[in-house]
Amino acid sequence: MNILNFSENIVNLRHKKGITQEELADFVGVTKASVSKWETKQSLPDIMLLPQLAAYFEVTVDDLLGYEPNLSKEQIQKIYFDFMTEFAEQPFGEVMEKSRRMVKKYYSCHSFLFQICVLWLNHVSLAPDPQRQTEILEEASALCSRIISDSRDIGLCNDAILLKASIDLLCNKVPAVIDTLEELLNPYHYSFQGESILVQAYAMSGQKEKANKYSQYGMYIHLLALVFGAVQYLSLHADDLDACRETINRIDRVMEIYDLEHLHENTAAQYHYQVAAIYCIHQKPEVAMERLKKFAAITDSLLSRDRIYLGGDSYFNSIDDYFENMDLGGNLVRDKKVILGSVVQALENPVFEILKDKEDLQKMKKMFQAKGESL
């Protein structure tokens, strides 16, 4: 049943029970005209009649009204991607207000609230000014707090804790982030061995396929974490060229061994972008440009496809269904037009000042600008 679709619901329930408007009116103690007005959306019954109607039709009051306090994963996906498209094509303020109304409508659906926070975080850069951006981030942080305090889903609560920390970091609430995550992510906690224990348990119970699948997924996630960690490490040691070169040499080999430019293009693109920035800092424009070309080529390939999904390859051949079962199905979390705009901004980063007169850089900018304008 649809949201607050009482009139259609009462018609369908009455027909299913095989009764007339007059028979329903007699049972409830109202006139036939009142029932007719309910069914033609001219009025609603007194609130005190709802339990009686629900009992008569043997449904809950929520079903009678057509109210769904919790959305399915498929419904959440559709709402997210509809908003994603609207953020790319419609005025930002209008879409934000619409998404806020949806939050109020589904305020008890914690999975939906979490994805709304992800949506806002991925599109907050479109807000017209820094103050508005901060206000939206604060709203998202408050929703995360609601999830953490009210949800009984431990996994969702942990995700909300990490998302809230990311949001608070953008709001420059550094001490709060440290307080939240320092103990949670303590490497000495036994929880860090959880993955290994689960794989062993699957194997010992004869569930070899599950053990293999979870083991592959663990390696996949830790591989991406290694490269993301290297990107952060390069940023932290940007003034130490020797440390950066050693890191780059090692990660380059990992990237090649696991064919990461095809396995997970977004991670590979971010890595090459950071390496280009490091070489610019150390006044090595030629090497930096080669890395930017890789960044541009991977990004262009990624955005040129009609549909984009996360997935494995011939080695990670058992993990595709993990992505299919993710809340957003492994799809892009921002519209291509929005992503292309952020790519152009990334290429205008002041760190690339020594490349500003390079023809290749200008070609990259024009290419991505043209692609964004054509969408």
C-alpha positions in Angstrom: 0.0 0.0 0.0 1.1 3.5 -0.7 1.9 6.3 1.8 -1.3 7.7 3.4 -3.3 6.4 0.5 -6.4 5.8 2.7 -9.0 6.3 0.0 -7.7 3.7 -2.4 -7.0 1.3 0.5 -10.5 1.5 1.9 -12.0 0.9 -1.6 -9.7 -2.1 -2.1 -10.3 -3.6 1.3 -14.1 -3.2 0.9 -14.1 -4.9 -2.5 -11.9 -7.6 -1.2 -14.4 -8.2 1.7 -17.3 -8.0 -0.8 -19.3 -5.4 1.0 -21.1 -2.2 0.0 -20.5 1.3 1.2 -23.8 1.1 3.1 -22.7 -2.2 4.9 -19.5 -0.6 6.0 -21.2 2.5 7.1 -23.7 0.5 9.2 -20.9 -1.4 10.9 -18.9 1.7 11.8 -21.9 3.8 12.6 -21.7 6.5 10.0 -23.7 7.5 7.0 -23.1 6.0 3.5 -22.3 9.5 2.3 -19.4 9.6 4.8 -17.9 6.4 3.4 -18.3 7.8 -0.1 -16.4 10.9 0.9 -13.6 8.8 2.4 -13.3 6.9 -0.9 -13.3 10.0 -3.1 -10.7 11.8 -1.0 -13.2 14.5 0.2 -12.7 13.7 3.9 -11.0 11.3 6.4 -12.7 9.4 9.2 -12.5 10.5 12.8 -9.3 9.2 14.3 -11.2 7.2 16.9 -12.8 5.1 14.1 -9.4 3.9 12.7 -8.9 1.0 15.2 -12.5 -0.1 14.5 -12.0 0.0 10.7 -8.6 -1.8 11.0 -10.1 -4.5 13.1 -13.0 -5.0 10.7 -10.7 -5.4 7.7 -8.2 -7.4 9.8 -5.3 -5.1 9.0 -3.1 -2.7 11.1 -3.9 1.0 11.3 -0.7 1.6 9.4 -1.9 -0.7 6.6 -5.3 0.9 6.6 -3.7 4.4 6.1 -1.1 3.1 3.8 1.7 4.3 6.0 5.1 2.6 5.8 7.4 3.7 8.7 10.2 1.6 7.2 11.3 1.5 3.6 12.7 -1.5 1.8 16.2 -1.4 0.5 14.9 -1.1 -3.1 12.7 1.9 -2.1 15.7 3.6 -0.4 17.8 3.1 -3.5 15.2 4.6 -5.7 14.7 7.6 -3.5 18.5 8.1 -3.2 19.1 8.0 -7.0 16.1 10.2 -7.7 17.5 12.8 -5.4 21.0 12.3 -6.9 19.6 13.2 -10.3 17.6 16.1 -9.0 20.6 17.6 -7.2 22.4 17.6 -10.6 19.5 19.2 -12.5 17.4 21.3 -10.2 18.0 24.2 -7.8 19.9 23.0 -4.8 17.7 24.6 -2.2 14.5 23.1 -3.6 16.0 19.6 -3.6 17.3 20.0 0.0 13.8 21.0 1.2 12.3 18.1 -0.5 14.8 15.7 1.1 14.1 17.3 4.5 10.4 16.5 4.0 11.2 12.9 3.3 13.3 12.8 6.5 10.2 13.9 8.5 8.0 11.3 6.7 10.4 8.4 7.4 11.9 9.6 10.6 11.7 6.1 12.2 13.4 4.4 9.3 17.0 4.5 10.4 18.5 2.9 7.2 16.8 5.6 5.2 18.1 8.4 7.5 21.6 7.0 7.1 21.4 7.1 3.3 20.1 10.7 3.5 23.2 11.6 5.5 25.3 10.0 2.8 23.3 11.9 0.1 23.8 15.2 1.8 27.5 14.6 2.5 28.0 13.8 -1.2 26.2 16.9 -2.4 27.0 19.5 0.2 29.6 21.1 -2.0 26.7 22.3 -4.2 25.4 24.5 -1.5 25.7 28.2 -2.4 28.0 29.3 0.5 30.1 27.9 3.3 27.6 28.8 6.0 24.9 26.8 4.3 27.3 23.9 3.8 28.0 23.9 7.6 24.3 24.0 8.4 23.6 20.9 6.2 26.6 19.0 7.7 25.3 19.8 11.2 21.9 18.4 10.2 23.5 15.3 8.9 25.5 14.9 12.1 22.4 15.2 14.2 20.6 12.5 12.1 23.6 10.2 12.7 23.3 10.8 16.4 19.7 9.8 16.3 20.6 6.6 14.5 23.3 5.8 17.1 21.0 6.4 20.0 17.8 4.8 18.7 18.7 2.0 16.3 19.0 -1.6 17.4 21.1 -2.5 14.4 24.7 -2.7 15.7 26.2 -2.6 12.2 24.1 0.4 11.2 25.1 2.2 14.4 28.8 1.5 13.8 28.4 2.9 10.2 26.6 6.0 11.6 29.4 6.5 14.2 32.0 6.5 11.4 29.9 8.7 9.1 29.3 11.2 11.9 33.0 11.3 12.5 33.6 12.1 8.8 31.0 14.9 9.0 32.3 16.3 12.2 35.8 16.4 10.7 34.5 18.5 7.9 33.0 20.8 10.5 36.4 21.1 12.2 35.3 19.3 15.3 38.6 17.5 15.6 38.7 16.7 19.3 35.2 15.1 19.0 36.4 13.0 16.2 39.4 11.8 18.1 37.3 11.0 21.2 34.9 9.0 19.1 37.3 7.0 17.0 40.4 6.6 19.1 39.0 3.9 21.3 36.7 2.4 18.7 39.5 1.8 16.2 42.1 0.8 18.8 44.2 -1.9 17.0 44.7 -3.8 20.2 41.0 -4.6 20.5 40.1 -8.3 19.8 37.5 -7.2 17.4 40.2 -6.7 14.8 40.5 -10.4 14.6 36.8 -10.8 13.8 37.1 -11.4 10.1 39.6 -14.2 10.6 37.5 -15.9 13.2 34.4 -15.7 11.0 36.2 -17.3 8.0 37.5 -20.1 10.3 34.0 -20.7 11.6 32.6 -20.9 8.1 35.3 -23.4 7.1 34.8 -25.5 10.2 31.1 -25.7 9.7 31.6 -26.9 6.1 30.5 -23.7 4.5 33.5 -23.5 2.3 31.8 -21.2 -0.3 31.0 -18.6 2.4 34.5 -18.9 3.9 36.0 -18.3 0.4 33.7 -15.4 -0.3 34.2 -13.6 3.0 38.0 -14.2 2.8 38.1 -12.6 -0.7 36.0 -9.7 0.4 38.3 -9.1 3.4 41.3 -9.1 1.1 39.6 -6.7 -1.3 38.6 -4.2 1.4 42.0 -4.3 3.0 43.6 -3.8 -0.5 41.6 -0.6 -1.0 42.4 0.5 2.6 46.1 0.0 1.9 45.9 2.3 -1.1 43.8 4.9 0.6 46.2 4.8 3.5 49.0 5.4 1.1 47.2 8.5 -0.2 47.0 9.9 3.3 50.6 8.9 4.0 51.7 10.9 1.0 49.8 13.9 2.1 51.3 13.7 5.6 54.9 13.4 4.2 54.5 15.7 1.3 57.7 17.6 2.3 59.8 14.4 2.3 60.4 13.3 -1.2 62.4 10.2 -0.3 59.5 8.9 1.9 57.0 9.7 -0.9 59.1 8.0 -3.6 59.4 4.8 -1.5 55.6 4.8 -0.9 54.9 5.4 -4.5 57.2 2.6 -5.6 55.6 0.1 -3.3 52.0 1.1 -4.1 52.7 1.2 -7.8 53.7 -2.5 -7.5 50.6 -3.3 -5.6 48.5 -1.5 -8.2 50.1 -3.5 -11.0 49.9 -6.9 -9.2 46.1 -6.5 -8.5 45.3 -4.6 -11.7 43.7 -1.9 -9.5 43.1 0.5 -12.4 40.5 -1.9 -13.6 39.4 -3.5 -10.3 38.6 -0.2 -8.6 39.0 2.8 -10.8 38.0 5.4 -8.3 40.7 4.3 -5.9 43.3 4.2 -8.6 42.3 7.7 -9.9 42.6 9.2 -6.4 46.0 7.6 -5.9 47.4 9.0 -9.2 45.9 12.4 -8.4 47.7 12.5 -5.1 51.0 11.4 -6.6 50.7 14.1 -9.2 50.2 16.7 -6.4 53.3 15.4 -4.6 55.5 15.7 -7.7 54.2 19.2 -8.3 55.1 20.2 -4.7 58.7 19.0 -5.5 58.8 20.8 -8.8 58.8 17.8 -11.1 56.2 18.8 -13.7 56.9 16.1 -16.3 56.3 13.2 -13.9 53.3 15.0 -12.3 51.7 15.4 -15.7 52.1 11.7 -16.5 50.2 10.9 -13.3 47.5 13.5 -14.1 47.1 11.9 -17.5 46.5 8.6 -15.7 44.0 10.2 -13.4 42.1 11.8 -16.3 42.1 8.6 -18.4 40.8 6.4 -15.6 38.2 9.0 -14.6 37.1 9.4 -18.2 36.8 5.6 -18.7 34.8 5.4 -15.5 32.3 8.1 -16.4 31.9 7.0 -20.1 30.0 3.9 -19.2 26.2 3.9 -19.0 26.1 2.1 -15.7 28.8 1.9 -13.1 28.9 -1.0 -10.6 31.5 -2.1 -8.1 32.6 -5.7 -8.7 35.4 -8.2 -8.6 37.6 -9.7 -11.4 39.0 -13.1 -12.4 40.9 -13.3 -9.0 38.2 -11.7 -6.8 35.6 -13.9 -8.4 33.2 -14.5 -5.5 32.4 -11.1 -4.2 30.0 -9.5 -6.7 26.9 -10.4 -4.7 28.3 -8.4 -1.7 28.1 -5.3 -3.9 24.7 -6.2 -5.2 23.3 -6.4 -1.7 24.8 -3.1 -0.5 22.2 -0.5 0.4 22.9 1.5 -2.8 23.8 -1.6 -4.9 27.4 -0.5 -5.6 26.3 2.4 -7.8 27.8 5.8 -8.1 26.6 8.0 -5.2 26.7 11.3 -7.2 25.3 12.1 -10.6 27.9 12.1 -13.4 27.3 15.8 -14.0 28.2 16.6 -10.4 31.2 14.4 -10.5 32.5 16.0 -13.7 32.2 19.4 -12.1 34.3 18.2 -9.1 36.9 16.8 -11.5 37.3 20.2 -13.2 37.7 21.8 -9.8 40.2 19.2 -8.8 42.3 20.0 -11.9 42.2 23.7 -10.9 43.8 22.9 -7.5 46.6 25.6 -6.9 49.0 22.7 -6.2 49.1 22.3 -10.0 50.2 25.9 -10.6 53.5 24.8 -12.3 51.4 22.9 -14.9 49.0 25.8 -15.7 50.7 26.5 -19.1 50.8 22.9 -20.1 48.6 22.1 -23.1 47.8 18.7 -21.8 46.3 20.1 -18.6 44.1 22.6 -20.6 42.9 19.8 -22.8 41.9 17.8 -19.8 39.9 20.6 -18.3 38.1 21.4 -21.6 37.3 17.7 -22.1 35.7 17.3 -18.7 33.9 20.6 -19.0 32.5 19.7 -22.3 31.3 16.3 -21.0 29.6 18.0 -18.1 27.9 20.5 -20.3 26.6 17.8 -22.7 24.8 15.9 -19.9 
